[in-house]
Every structure is written in C-alpha cells, then in structure tokens.
Amino acid sequence: MLAVIGGVISFIIGILLLFGGKIICGLPLYMWDDFLVCLKGTISIGFVLGGIIAIGAGISSLKDKAKSEEKK
C-alpha cells in the first residue's frame, strides 16, 4: 500500500514539474520543453546504439553461417 501511495505522490509531482505553469497559474515550473529536448536526444542515441547492436548481430550471424558451411 505504501508503494501505491508513493507512486501517486511521485506521479502528481512529476505532472506538476512538467506542466506546473499551465495547471496552476503563477507556478514558475514548466519543464515540458526540457523534457522534449531530452526525449529527442534519447531517441536519436537509441537509434545509433540499436544500429550498432544490429550490425554486430548481423556480422556474428554471418560468421556463424560461414563456420557451419565449412563443417559440411
């Protein structure tokens, strides 16, 4: 039960940090633009790292295929 209460409090604080100035007039917190910048960076880094992993897996697959054909 304590985890649920902590989760709800964390959710509310997160929403206030992201949209605070839009929800409560006069609240100087508005981090949506910063969140979008961080999200853009995360997505681009994810594509780069995912591509590197895919290339490594493809090379490994080709090596395994070549080894299995040698044994035949």
Wavefront OBJ file of the C-alpha trace (Angstrom):
o trace
v 0.000 0.000 0.000
v 2.890 2.308 0.783
v 4.298 1.786 -2.725
v 0.966 2.794 -4.278
v 0.791 5.967 -2.204
v 4.402 6.783 -3.088
v 3.653 6.180 -6.761
v 0.649 8.504 -6.715
v 2.648 11.237 -4.967
v 5.505 10.794 -7.450
v 3.057 10.974 -10.369
v 1.499 14.186 -9.062
v 4.898 15.809 -8.504
v 6.006 14.768 -11.991
v 2.892 16.278 -13.593
v 3.398 19.496 -11.637
v 7.017 19.703 -12.760
v 6.126 19.114 -16.408
v 3.012 21.284 -16.648
v 3.058 23.329 -13.425
v 2.811 26.764 -15.030
v -0.099 25.682 -17.233
v -2.069 23.914 -14.484
v -1.649 26.344 -11.581
v -1.366 29.991 -12.628
v 1.693 31.652 -11.181
v 3.621 28.437 -10.527
v 7.051 29.058 -12.078
v 7.598 25.414 -13.038
v 7.226 24.356 -16.657
v 9.642 21.702 -17.891
v 7.808 20.337 -20.943
v 10.255 21.952 -23.381
v 13.229 20.491 -21.483
v 11.538 17.086 -21.496
v 11.106 17.212 -25.272
v 14.784 18.106 -25.780
v 15.797 15.175 -23.575
v 13.396 12.858 -25.411
v 14.807 13.875 -28.803
v 18.321 13.123 -27.596
v 17.291 9.798 -26.132
v 15.551 8.685 -29.313
v 18.499 9.570 -31.548
v 21.001 7.848 -29.242
v 18.683 4.816 -29.121
v 18.709 4.562 -32.912
v 22.505 4.837 -33.046
v 23.043 2.205 -30.351
v 20.352 -0.046 -31.825
v 22.060 0.188 -35.220
v 25.410 -0.745 -33.707
v 23.861 -3.760 -31.982
v 22.099 -4.824 -35.202
v 25.347 -4.575 -37.181
v 27.161 -6.657 -34.565
v 24.416 -9.278 -34.574
v 24.451 -9.431 -38.377
v 28.218 -9.889 -38.518
v 28.040 -12.590 -35.856
v 25.293 -14.354 -37.811
v 27.359 -14.253 -40.984
v 30.369 -15.685 -39.146
v 28.264 -18.494 -37.670
v 26.797 -19.275 -41.102
v 30.282 -19.404 -42.651
v 31.517 -21.755 -39.906
v 28.550 -24.083 -40.306
v 29.092 -24.259 -44.081
v 32.802 -25.100 -43.550
v 31.921 -28.079 -41.355
v 29.661 -29.642 -44.000
l 1 2 3 4 5 6 7 8 9 10 11 12 13 14 15 16 17 18 19 20 21 22 23 24 25 26 27 28 29 30 31 32 33 34 35 36 37 38 39 40 41 42 43 44 45 46 47 48 49 50 51 52 53 54 55 56 57 58 59 60 61 62 63 64 65 66 67 68 69 70 71 72
